[in-house]
Amino acid sequence: MPTRPSRDVTDLLSLRGKVALITGATGHLGPAMAEALAEAGASVVVSSRDPERARDAALRLPRVGDARHLSLAMDHMDESSIEGGFDQAERQAGRIDVLVNNGHEPLGADWTTVTGEQFRRQLANAAGYFLLARRFREHAVSSGGGGSVVLVGSMYGLVGSYPDAYEGIGAANPVAYQTLKGASSR
């Protein structure tokens, strides 16, 4: 049997030469995901609603090889911001190979207190994920390069929480968040 050349995990999971766009890169999970993408060798486009926070986060990322990190303001709750932000990322980076749909607009109301209007507003998070993924698909098809979309799920996309679980700890686990993560987990 022929012997395969030895490769370590950094070769097998390398993103060298790839460009990853991550939404919500300055929130709770985003910084760790952006750092992992950078450590794997990707050039990372850090997006946030706050352009200064995005810039600062991009500057803190490690660089592997020729990777260069960029930042931009994008609000995935706003369709024109999605279009403009994606266009800016494409111009600055040249291409996008990976999209991480991570950002969301939080809401601290749980299922016992959320209003209908607040819930409908939160559903715009899922619409933003869809619109950005569709824009990314158009880019991948037109460039002929393919790509990968990462949707960040949660256990709360499969099981409901109850407000008492968070009493005295922090903000309630909002029902709209559970709905968003359920949409991302399917």
PAZAPA-4460 file (N, C-alpha, C; in steps of 0.05 Angstrom, whole numbers, plus 32768, in hexadecimal, padded with zeros to 4 digits):
% residues 186
    n_x    n_y    n_z   ca_x   ca_y   ca_z    c_x    c_y    c_z   seq   type   mol
   8011   7FE9   8000   8000   8000   8000   8012   8019   8000     1      M     A
   800C   802C   7FEE   801D   8044   7FED   8019   8055   8007     2      P     A
   802F   8062   800E   802F   8072   8026   8027   808F   801F     3      T     A
   8014   8099   802E   800C   80B5   802A   801F   80C8   8037     4      R     A
   8024   80DF   802B   8035   80F3   8038   8027   80FC   8052     5      P     A
   8037   8100   8066   802C   8109   8080   8024   8126   807F     6      S     A
   800B   812C   8089   8001   8147   808A   7FF5   814B   80A5     7      R     A
   7FFA   8163   80B0   7FEF   8168   80CB   7FD4   8177   80C8     8      D     A
   7FC6   817B   80DE   7FAC   8186   80DD   7FAB   81A2   80D2     9      V     A
   7FC1   81B2   80D5   7FC1   81CD   80CA   7FC1   81CD   80AC    10      T     A
   7FCC   81B7   80A0   7FCB   81B5   8083   7FAF   81AC   807A    11      D     A
   7FA3   8199   8089   7F89   818F   8082   7F73   81A3   8085    12      L     A
   7F76   81B5   8098   7F61   81C9   809D   7F6A   81E5   8095    13      L     A
   7F7D   81E7   8084   7F87   8200   807C   7F73   8211   806B    14      S     A
   7F72   822A   8071   7F63   823D   8061   7F75   8252   8054    15      L     A
   7F8E   824B   8052   7FA1   825D   8045   7F98   8263   8028    16      R     A
   7F99   827D   8022   7F90   8285   8007   7F72   8289   8005    17      G     A
   7F63   8284   801A   7F46   8288   801A   7F3F   82A2   8028    18      K     A
   7F28   82AD   8021   7F1D   82C5   802D   7F03   82BE   803B    19      V     A
   7F01   82C4   8055   7EE8   82BF   8064   7EDC   82D9   806D    20      A     A
   7EC2   82DB   8068   7EB2   82F2   8072   7EA2   82E8   808A    21      L     A
   7EA4   82F5   80A1   7E95   82ED   80B8   7E85   8304   80C3    22      I     A
   7E6B   8300   80C6   7E59   8314   80D1   7E59   8311   80F0    23      T     A
   7E54   8327   80FD   7E54   8326   811A   7E6E   831F   8126    24      G     A
   7E84   8327   8119   7E9F   831F   8121   7EA8   832D   813A    25      A     A
   7E99   833F   8145   7EA1   834D   815D   7E8E   8347   8175    26      T     A
   7E7C   8334   8171   7E69   832D   8186   7E74   8318   819A    27      G     A
   7E63   8306   81A2   7E6B   82F2   81B6   7E7C   82DC   81AB    28      H     A
   7E73   82D0   8195   7E82   82B9   8189   7E93   82C1   8171    29      L     A
   7E8D   82D7   8165   7E9B   82E0   814D   7EB9   82E3   814F    30      G     A
   7EC3   82F0   8164   7EE0   82F3   8166   7EEF   82D8   8166    31      P     A
   7EE5   82C4   8174   7EF2   82AA   8175   7EF1   829D   815A    32      A     A
   7EDA   829F   814C   7ED8   8293   8131   7EEB   82A2   811E    33      M     A
   7EEC   82BC   811F   7EFE   82CB   810D   7F1B   82C4   8112    34      A     A
   7F22   82C1   812C   7F3E   82B9   8132   7F44   829D   8128    35      E     A
   7F31   828B   812B   7F36   826F   8121   7F3A   826F   8102    36      A     A
   7F29   827F   80F4   7F2C   8281   80D7   7F48   828C   80D0    37      L     A
   7F50   82A1   80DF   7F6A   82AD   80DA   7F81   8299   80E0    38      A     A
   7F7F   828B   80F6   7F93   8277   80FD   7F95   8261   80E8    39      E     A
   7F7F   825B   80DB   7F7F   8247   80C6   7F8A   8252   80AC    40      A     A
   7F91   826C   80AB   7F9E   8278   8094   7F8D   8289   8083    41      G     A
   7F73   828C   8089   7F62   829C   8079   7F67   82BA   807C    42      A     A
   7F62   82C9   8067   7F5F   82E6   806A   7F42   82EA   8073    43      S     A
   7F3F   82F8   8089   7F24   82FB   8095   7F19   8317   8091    44      V     A
   7F01   8319   8087   7EF2   8332   8085   7EE0   8333   809D    45      V     A
   7EE6   8344   80B0   7ED8   8347   80C9   7EC1   835B   80C4    46      V     A
   7EA8   8352   80C9   7E92   8365   80C6   7E84   8368   80E0    47      S     A
   7E7A   8380   80E4   7E6C   8388   80FC   7E5B   83A0   80F6    48      S     A
   7E47   83A5   8105   7E37   83BE   8101   7E48   83D6   8108    49      R     A
   7E5C   83D3   8119   7E6E   83E8   8122   7E88   83E7   8113    50      D     A
   7E8E   83F9   8101   7EA6   83F8   80F1   7EC0   83F9   8101    51      P     A
   7EC0   8408   8117   7ED8   840A   8128   7EDE   83EF   8135    52      E     A
   7EC9   83E3   8140   7ECD   83C9   814D   7ED7   83B4   8138    53      R     A
   7ECC   83B5   8120   7ED5   83A3   810B   7EF2   83A7   8105    54      A     A
   7EFA   83C0   8102   7F16   83C7   80FC   7F29   83BD   8112    55      R     A
   7F22   83C2   812B   7F32   83B9   8141   7F34   839B   8143    56      D     A
   7F1E   838D   813D   7F1E   8370   813E   7F30   8365   8128    57      A     A
   7F2F   8371   8110   7F3F   8367   80F9   7F5D   836B   8100    58      A     A
   7F63   8382   810D   7F7F   8387   8114   7F8B   8373   8128    59      L     A
   7F7A   8368   8139   7F82   8355   814D   7F86   8338   8143    60      R     A
   7F7D   8332   812B   7F7E   8317   8121   7F9A   830F   8119    61      L     A
   7FA1   82F6   811E   7FBC   82EC   8116   7FBD   82EA   80F8    62      P     A
   7FD5   82ED   80ED   7FDA   82EA   80D0   7FEB   82D2   80CB    63      R     A
   7FE1   82C1   80B9   7FF0   82AA   80B0   7FF6   82AE   8093    64      V     A
   8010   82AC   808C   8018   82AF   8070   8011   82CA   8065    65      G     A
   8004   82CA   804E   7FFD   82E3   8040   7FE2   82EE   8048    66      D     A
   7FD5   82E3   805C   7FBA   82EB   8064   7FB9   8309   806B    67      A     A
   7FA4   8316   8063   7FA0   8332   806C   7F82   8334   8074    68      R     A
   7F7E   8342   808B   7F64   8343   8096   7F58   835F   8091    69      H     A
   7F3F   835F   808C   7F30   8378   8085   7F18   837B   8097    70      L     A
   7F0D   8393   8096   7EF5   8397   80A7   7EE1   83A8   8097    71      S     A
   7EC8   83A5   809F   7EB3   83B5   8093   7E9B   83B6   80A5    72      L     A
   7E8B   83CB   80A1   7E71   83CD   80AF   7E5C   83BF   809E    73      A     A
   7E4D   83AD   80AB   7E36   83A0   809E   7E22   8399   80B3    74      M     A
   7E09   839F   80AE   7DF2   8399   80BF   7DE1   8385   80B0    75      D     A
   7DE1   836C   80B8   7DD2   8358   80A8   7DB4   835A   80AD    76      H     A
   7DAC   836D   80BD   7D8F   8373   80C0   7D86   8387   80AB    77      M     A
   7D98   8391   809A   7D92   83A6   8087   7D9C   839C   806B    78      D     A
   7D89   8398   8059   7D8F   838D   803F   7DA3   839E   802F    79      E     A
   7DA1   83B8   8030   7DB4   83C9   8021   7DCF   83C7   802E    80      S     A
   7DD1   83C4   8048   7DEB   83C0   8056   7DF8   83A6   804E    81      S     A
   7DE8   8391   804B   7DF2   8377   8042   7DFE   837A   8026    82      I     A
   7DEF   8386   8013   7DF9   8389   7FF8   7E12   839A   7FF7    83      E     A
   7E11   83B1   8005   7E29   83C3   8005   7E41   83B7   8013    84      G     A
   7E3C   83A9   8029   7E51   839C   8038   7E5E   8386   8028    85      G     A
   7E4E   8375   801B   7E59   835F   800C   7E69   836A   7FF4    86      F     A
   7E5E   837F   7FE7   7E6D   838B   7FD1   7E88   8396   7FDA    87      D     A
   7E88   83A3   7FF1   7EA1   83AE   7FFC   7EB5   8397   8003    88      Q     A
   7EAB   8382   800F   7EBC   836B   8015   7EC8   835F   7FFC    89      A     A
   7EB8   835D   7FE7   7EC1   8351   7FCE   7ED6   8364   7FC1    90      E     A
   7ED2   837E   7FC2   7EE5   8391   7FB6   7EFF   8390   7FC6    91      R     A
   7EFE   8391   7FE0   7F16   8392   7FF1   7F26   8378   7FF0    92      Q     A
   7F18   8362   7FF2   7F25   8348   7FF4   7F2A   833A   7FD9    93      A     A
   7F1B   8343   7FC4   7F1D   8336   7FAA   7F0A   831F   7FA5    94      G     A
   7F04   8311   7FBB   7EF1   82FB   7FB9   7EEA   82F2   7FD6    95      R     A
   7ED5   82E2   7FD8   7ECD   82D7   7FF2   7ECA   82B9   7FED    96      I     A
   7ED7   82A9   7FFE   7ED5   828C   7FFB   7EC4   827F   8011    97      D     A
   7EC2   828D   8028   7EB4   8282   803F   7EA2   8298   804A    98      V     A
   7E89   8292   8050   7E77   82A5   805D   7E6F   8298   8078    99      L     A
   7E74   82A6   808E   7E6B   829D   80A8   7E54   82B0   80B0   100      V     A
   7E3C   82A6   80AF   7E24   82B6   80B7   7E21   82B3   80D5   101      N     A
   7E2E   82C4   80E4   7E2E   82C2   8101   7E1F   82D8   8110   102      N     A
   7E1F   82F0   8105   7E13   8307   8113   7DF5   8304   8117   103      G     A
   7DEB   8311   812B   7DCE   8314   812F   7DC8   832B   8141   104      H     A
   7DB1   8337   813D   7DA9   834D   814E   7D9C   8341   8167   105      E     A
   7DA8   8344   817F   7D9D   8337   8196   7D84   8345   81A1   106      P     A
   7D75   8336   81B0   7D5D   833F   81BE   7D5B   8330   81D8   107      L     A
   7D58   833E   81EE   7D58   8331   8209   7D3C   8328   8212   108      G     A
   7D28   832B   8201   7D0D   8323   820A   7D09   8305   8205   109      A     A
   7CFE   82F7   821A   7CFA   82DA   8217   7CDD   82D6   820D   110      D     A
   7CD5   82BC   820B   7CBB   82B6   81FF   7CA4   82C0   8210   111      W     A
   7CA8   82C7   8229   7C92   82D1   823A   7C8F   82EF   8237   112      T     A
   7CA2   82FD   822B   7CA1   831A   822A   7CA4   8326   820E   113      T     A
   7CAD   8316   81FB   7CB2   8321   81E0   7C98   832A   81D3   114      V     A
   7C99   8341   81C6   7C82   834B   81B8   7C82   8340   819C   115      T     A
   7C6B   8341   818F   7C6A   8338   8173   7C7D   8348   8161   116      G     A
   7C7E   8362   8165   7C8F   8373   8155   7CAD   836C   815A   117      E     A
   7CB4   8367   8173   7CD0   8360   8179   7CD7   8345   816C   118      Q     A
   7CC4   8332   816D   7CC9   8318   8161   7CCC   831A   8143   119      F     A
   7CBB   832A   8136   7CBD   832D   8119   7CD7   833B   8112   120      R     A
   7CE0   834E   8122   7CFA   835B   811D   7D10   8346   811E   121      R     A
   7D0F   8334   8131   7D24   8320   8134   7D24   830C   811D   122      Q     A
   7D0E   8308   8110   7D0D   82F6   80F8   7D1E   8302   80E2   123      L     A
   7D23   831C   80E2   7D34   8329   80CE   7D50   831E   80D0   124      A     A
   7D59   8313   80E7   7D73   8306   80E9   7D75   82F0   80D4   125      N     A
   7D61   82DF   80D3   7D61   82C8   80C0   7D61   82D2   80A4   126      A     A
   7D51   82E8   809F   7D50   82F3   8084   7D6C   82FE   807C   127      A     A
   7D7A   830A   808F   7D95   8314   8089   7DA8   82FD   8082   128      G     A
   7DA6   82E7   8091   7DB6   82CF   808A   7DB1   82C6   806E   129      Y     A
   7D97   82C4   8067   7D90   82BB   804C   7D9B   82CE   8037   130      F     A
   7D96   82E8   803A   7D9F   82FC   8026   7DBD   82FC   8022   131      L     A
   7DCC   82FA   8038   7DE9   82F9   8036   7DF2   82DF   8029   132      L     A
   7DE6   82C9   8030   7DEE   82AF   8023   7DE7   82AF   8006   133      A     A
   7DD1   82BB   7FFE   7DCA   82BD   7FE1   7DDE   82CE   7FD3   134      R     A
   7DE5   82E5   7FDF   7DF9   82F7   7FD2   7E14   82E8   7FCF   135      R     A
   7E1C   82D9   7FE4   7E34   82CA   7FE3   7E33   82B4   7FCD   136      F     A
   7E1C   82A7   7FCA   7E19   8293   7FB5   7E1C   829F   7F99   137      R     A
   7E10   82B7   7F95   7E13   82C5   7F7C   7E31   82CA   7F76   138      E     A
   7E3F   82D3   7F8A   7E5C   82D8   7F87   7E6B   82BE   7F81   139      H     A
   7E65   82A9   7F8F   7E73   8290   7F8B   7E6E   8285   7F6F   140      A     A
   7E55   8286   7F65   7E4F   827C   7F4B   7E5C   828D   7F35   141      V     A
   7E5A   82A8   7F38   7E66   82B9   7F23   7E84   82B7   7F22   142      S     A
   7E91   82B2   7F39   7EAE   82B0   7F39   7EB7   8294   7F32   143      S     A
   7EA5   8280   7F32   7EAC   8265   7F2C   7EBE   8257   7F41   144      G     A
   7EBF   8264   7F58   7ED2   8259   7F6C   7EC5   8249   7F82   145      G     A
   7EAA   8247   7F83   7E9D   8239   7F99   7EA0   8248   7FB3   146      G     A
   7E97   823B   7FC8   7E99   8248   7FE2   7E8B   8238   7FF8   147      G     A
   7E8E   8241   8010   7E81   8233   8027   7E72   8248   8038   148      S     A
   7E5A   8241   8040   7E4A   8251   8052   7E48   8243   806C   149      V     A
   7E4D   8251   8082   7E4B   8247   809D   7E34   8255   80AB   150      V     A
   7E20   8247   80B4   7E0A   8252   80C4   7E0F   8248   80E0   151      L     A
   7E0E   825A   80F3   7E14   8253   810F   7DFA   824C   811D   152      V     A
   7DF7   8232   8125   7DE0   8229   8133   7DE4   822A   8151   153      G     A
   7DD2   821E   815F   7DD2   821D   817C   7DC1   8207   8186   154      S     A
   7DC6   81FD   819D   7DB5   81E8   81A8   7D99   81F3   81AB   155      M     A
   7D96   820E   81AE   7D7C   821A   81B1   7D6D   821C   8197   156      Y     A
   7D79   8213   8181   7D6A   8210   8168   7D5B   81F6   8168   157      G     A
   7D62   81E3   817A   7D55   81C9   817C   7D43   81C6   8194   158      L     A
   7D4B   81D3   81AA   7D3B   81D1   81C3   7D35   81ED   81CD   159      V     A
   7D1E   81F0   81D9   7D17   820A   81E4   7D23   820E   81FF   160      G     A
   7D26   8226   8206   7D30   822D   8221   7D19   8239   8230   161      S     A
   7D1D   823E   8249   7D09   824A   8259   7D16   8261   8269   162      Y     A
   7D08   8277   826D   7D14   828E   8279   7D20   8289   8294   163      P     A
   7D15   8277   82A4   7D1F   8273   82BF   7D3C   8269   82BF   164      D     A
   7D45   825C   82A9   7D60   8252   82A7   7D75   8268   82A8   165      A     A
   7D6D   8280   82A1   7D80   8296   829F   7D7B   82AB   82B6   166      Y     A
   7D69   82A5   82C8   7D63   82B8   82DD   7D7B   82BC   82EF   167      E     A
   7D82   82D5   82F2   7D99   82DD   8302   7DB4   82D9   82F5   168      G     A
   7DB4   82CF   82DC   7DCD   82CA   82CE   7DD2   82DF   82B8   169      I     A
   7DBE   82E5   82A9   7DC1   82F7   8293   7DA7   82FB   8284   170      G     A
   7DA9   8306   826D   7D91   830A   825C   7D83   82F0   8257   171      A     A
   7D69   82F2   8254   7D59   82DA   824E   7D62   82CF   8233   172      A     A
   7D5C   82B5   822F   7D61   82A9   8215   7D49   82AF   8204   173      N     A
   7D4C   82C1   81F1   7D35   82CA   81E1   7D2B   82B6   81CE   174      P     A
   7D10   82B4   81CC   7D03   82A2   81BA   7D0B   82A7   819D   175      V     A
   7D0F   82C0   8196   7D17   82C6   817A   7D33   82BB   8174   176      A     A
   7D45   82BB   8188   7D5F   82AF   8184   7D5C   8291   817E   177      Y     A
   7D4B   8284   818D   7D46   8267   8189   7D3B   8262   816D   178      Q     A
   7D2A   8273   8164   7D1F   8271   8149   7D35   8274   8134   179      T     A
   7D46   8288   8137   7D5C   828D   8125   7D6F   8275   8124   180      L     A
   7D76   826B   813B   7D89   8254   813C   7D7C   823B   8131   181      K     A
   7D62   8238   8135   7D54   8222   8128   7D55   8223   810A   182      G     A
   7D52   823B   80FF   7D54   823F   80E3   7D71   8239   80D9   183      A     A
   7D85   823F   80E9   7DA1   823B   80E2   7DA9   821E   80E4   184      S     A
   7D9A   820F   80F5   7DA2   81F3   80FB   7D96   81DF   80E7   185      S     A
   7D85   81E8   80D6   7D76   81D5   80C5   7D85   81D0   80AB   186      R     A
***
